[in-house]
Amino acid sequence: MAYVAIESDERMEEGPQGLQFQSFLGTDARAANQSSNASRGYISDGPSKNAGFWTLDYYQPYFDVDTQTVLKRCYTTLLPRSQHYLSAHLTPSADLYGPFWTLTTLIFALFVCSSLASSIARYLSDPSDSSAAVLEYDFGLLSTAVALVYSYGLGVPVLLWLGLRYMGVGEWSVVEAVAVWGYGQFVWIPVSLLCVIPVPIVRWVLVGVAFVISGWFLAANVYPVLATADAKPVRLIIIFLAVLHAAVALCFKVLFFSYYVVKEVGPKDPLP
């Protein structure tokens, strides 16, 4: 049997030159997608596309915010000029870290300050009672505060966003809705601290001030979203939200700060 020697081609051994595998869904495509989302009002740094919503990686970008930004977003809700809060303070991306800790801090403020107000009222009613100086906690109030604050601060914006999406109003994301509602409750934290003062009329004034500040903030930032709807009756939702907000404010006062001494300090409470 005869063998024939075949010369190998050096180009075949080296392989085809200049052949490279490229991805056409790389950085440029992702950047274009993020810029288009930002132009529509959505957050630009969203969750990882490879992570499911049941994983922590999905929510990690929404908690990636520094303390200085969170504090600024909190105290700016107290300013009358906060009607452009979405564009001025939640741009380029809203977060969930600040709203979550704002609501959680409010829960503990209501619980601790309510317990302290109860002890102060009991001590002023009978200074000779040594047991009145002991601070007692009603953990039933803690569960009430958790249910009330989280339901209003988290549940209401999510339900509102779902309802608006169903009606074709998509001017904001669910994260922005939760951020507006969460940061909007910041004013109740200092008010809870001041409501320890055992003067009924002072407490009512403080609750009224907090109701006006937080209500104005929510209305100024939610109504422009409602106004973008083609159906004009959608704007009437703001009336329902105002009534709901007033009910929550009344619940804060009645459930957590209705402790009075036997001999009232200051003017008589208008709502006995």
N, C-alpha and C positions, 0 to 999 in steps of 0.2 A: 504494500500500500504506500502510495507516495503522498507526501505532505507538501503543501504549498505555503510558503511563508508570505504572510500578508503584512505589509507595513502599516503600522497604526498611525492614525492621524493625531498629531499632538493637540489639535484643536478639540477633538472629541474627548481626549483624556482630560483636558483642562476644563471641559464643560463650556456651555455657551456663555460668553461674556456679556455683561450688561443686563442679564435677566434677573430682575428683582421682583419680589412680591410686595405690593403696596396695598394699603387699606384706604379706601375712598370714604370711610366713615371715621376719620381721625379727628385731629384737633380742630381743624377748620370747620368741619361739619358740626362738631359739638359747640364750638364758639358761636356759629351762626344760629344754632338752635337756642342757645342761652340768650343771645341778644334778641331773638324774636320773642322769646317768652318774657324778657324784661320789658319789651315795648308794649306787650299786652297787659302789663301790670302784675305779672306773676313773679315769684322770687327767682333769681338767676342761679342760685347755687342749690339746686334741689337734691333729693336723695339719690343714692346710687341706683343706677338702672338695673344692676345685677342683684340688688337686695329686695326681698319681699317686704311688704308693709308690716309683717309680723316680727321682723328682725330689728335689733337695735341699730344696725347700720343704716336702715331706712330713715330713722328719725335723728341720727347724729348731726347732720348739718343744721337742723333747726335749733340745736342746743349749743352750737359753736358761736358764742358771742361773749365779749368781754364785759367785765363788771361796770366799767365806765359807761358803756353804751346802754346797759340795762338801767342804770341809775338815771341817765339822761332821759330815757324813754319813760321812766316813772314820773319824775317831777315835771316834765313838760305837759303831762295830762292835767296839771293844776292850772295851766295858763289859759286865759280866755282865747288866745290866738291859736289854739290847738285844733282848729277845724280842718287844717290840712295835714293832719297827723300821719296819714298814710304815705303821702308823697314826701313829707319833710323829715320824718323820723323813722319810718319803717322801710326806707329805701337805702340800699338796693335789695335788702332781704329782711323779711320779718323773722321773728324767732318765737320759740315756745318756752324757752328757759325762763325769761322774765315773767310772762303771764303765769306760768305754773308756780313759781316761787312767790309772786305777788298774792295769788289766791291762797297759797298754803300759809304764808305769813299772816294774812287776814284771818284765817281760821284760828290760828293760835292766839292772835291778838284779841279776837272776840271771846275766846274761851278764858284766857288768863285774866283779861281786864274785867270780864263779867264776874268771875269768881272774886276778884279783888274788890269790885264795887259792892258785891254782896257782903263781904266781910266788913268793909267800911261802914255800910249802912247798919249792919248788926251791932257793930261796936258803938256807933253814935247813938243808937237807940237805947243801949244799956251799957255805959262805960264801966259800971261796976262788975259786969259779968266777965270773968277772966277767959272763959271759953270763946268769947266773941273776938278776941284778938288772934285766934288761930285761923289761918287761911284754909278754907275748905274748898275742894274742887267738886263740881257736879259734872261728871263725865258724860252724862246725858246731853249736856249742852255741847260737848265736843262733837258727838255724833250728829247733833242738829246742825252745827256750824259746817261740818264736812258736807252733809247732804245739801244744805242751802247754798253754800258758796260755790261748790263745784257744779251743782246743777245749773246755777245761773251763769257762772263765769265760763263754763265749758260747754254745757248742754245747749243753752240758748243760742250762742253764735253758730254752733254746728247745725242746729235745726234751721236757723235762719238761712244759713248758706245753702243747705239742701233745698229749702223752699224756693229761694231765689234762682238756684240752678234749674229747678223744675219749671220755673216760669220764664226761663231764658235770660236771666240777668246774671252775667258772669264777669262783672267788673273787678272782682277781688277773689282771692283764694281763701280756702278754709283756714289756712294758717294766719292770714291777715285778719280774718274775722275773729279768731280766738285771741290774737294779739291785741286787737282793739278792745275787746271786752275785758281781757285779763288786766291790761295796764290801766284801763278805765276805773278799776276798783281800788286803785292805789290810795285814793283819798280816804277810804274808810279805815286804813291802818292808823294814821295819826288821830282820826276822830275817835276810834275805839280807845286809844290811850287817854284822850281828854274826857271821855264819857265816864271815867272813874270819879270825876267830880260829883259829889252827892247833891247837886242842885238840879231839880227836874227841868226847870225852864232852860238852863244852860245846855242840858243834854238834848232837848228838843231843837234848840237853835243849832247845835253842832250837827245833828242828823239832817236838819233842813239844809244847811250849807253844803254838806257832803252830797245830799241828793241833787242839789242844783248844779254843783260842779261836775259830778260824774254824769248826770243826765244831759247836761249841755255838751259835754265831750262826746258821748255816744251819739246824740242826735246830730251833731255837727259832722260826724264822720260816717254815719250810716245813711242819713238822708240823701247825700249825693249819689250813693250807690242805688238807692231806691228810685231816684229821679231818672236814672238811665233806662228804666223799664219802659217799653212801649205802652203798656197798659197803665193809665193814670191811677186807677184804684190801688195799685201796688204801693203808692206813696202813703196810703192810709195805715200801712203797717207800723209807721212811726208812732201813731197814736197808741196802738196796742203795746208797743215797746215802752212807751212812757208810763202807761198804767202799770205794766209789769215791774218797771223800775221803782215806781212809787211803792208798790206792794212789798218789794224786797227791802226798801229802806225802812218801811214801817215794821217789818219783821225783825230787822236788826235792833230797832229801838225797843220793841215790846218783849222780844225773847231774851235779849241779853242785857238790857240796861233799864229794867223796871224795878230796881231795888231802891226802896225809900226808907229813910229813918222814920221812927214813930212820930217825932216832931220834925216836920219838913223844914229843910233849910232853903230860904229864899221864897219866891212867889209860889203859889199853889200850882200843881200840875194841871194843865188844861184838859188832860185826858186821864181821869182817875181809873 
